Amino acid sequence: MQTETVKLCGLKEDEVLRRLAPFKDKGVNFDVVEDNLDVTITMTSELKKPAFDHIKSWVYRSFETEVYSAFGMGLAETAATLLKRNGRTLAVAESLTGGLVCAAITDIPGISANFFEGIVCYNKLSKTDRLGVKKTTLSNYGAVSKQTAIEMVRGLNVAPVDIGLATTGLAGPDGDEGKPVGLVYIGVGGGDFITAFERRLEGTREQIRKQTANLALYYLIKYLRGEVFTL
């Protein structure tokens, strides 16, 4: 029996199944489990290894930008491994996720060597006073914006921190600043390169918050691998 487990992030189960449809009836069974955009695909087959490897390669190409692990490691464990391997020190600022990212990353044993601090900055004053987000940025673009996410990350990047991760957005039940529920921004980076990603998410307040936390870890992984330009 041939078996392969691949982890990816950013897609709903129905989209994963749609992309896997061309491989149906090719001699490979697919078990798909999605948990707030964090997806595990387990492939099993009685095919011989060369034939199974051929199908696997096509599956990986179909999810090229979403795959983050081919070894069964989850988001937090993968991020922690890369932080250690790259000798980076992380700090996190969370608005709508309220500590979910920090809880996930600090659940990994030994992460204290690469994790400096986490800040839950729900209030606009916290963003300006604690992270140095400009008041003009908040007035011109709002707290839920790409510009604010980038400045949140910039405020985290004070030695010994050399990589920051930030979340801001609207989890509901109501929108704000004339923006809809589910609009989120995730900032990541350090040094001369800090960027932010916009996502439009769906679900309950809890689901949106968990989806955002998972995406934040995913973008951190991609950044640490130098793949952030491909997103």
Number of C-alpha atoms within 10 A of each C-alpha: 8 13 13 16 16 21 22 24 25 23 16 15 17 11 11 20 15 9 12 16 10 11 15 11 8 12 14 20 16 18 12 16 16 18 15 22 22 23 22 25 21 17 19 17 17 13 15 10 13 9 14 20 14 10 17 17 10 14 18 15 11 14 18 12 16 19 19 24 17 15 11 16 16 19 26 22 19 20 25 27 18 19 22 15 11 12 12 17 21 26 23 27 29 26 24 26 27 19 19 16 25 22 13 15 20 16 12 15 10 12 19 14 14 21 22 16 15 21 19 19 24 16 10 15 13 15 26 19 13 14 19 16 24 16 17 9 15 17 9 11 14 18 25 22 23 22 20 27 32 25 23 31 29 27 20 28 22 14 9 14 18 18 27 27 30 34 34 28 30 26 25 18 10 11 14 13 10 7 14 17 21 25 21 24 27 29 29 28 25 19 11 7 11 18 21 21 18 16 14 14 20 13 14 14 17 13 17 26 29 21 22 31 27 25 24 25 26 24 26 30 23 22 22 19 14 10 13 16 8 8 10
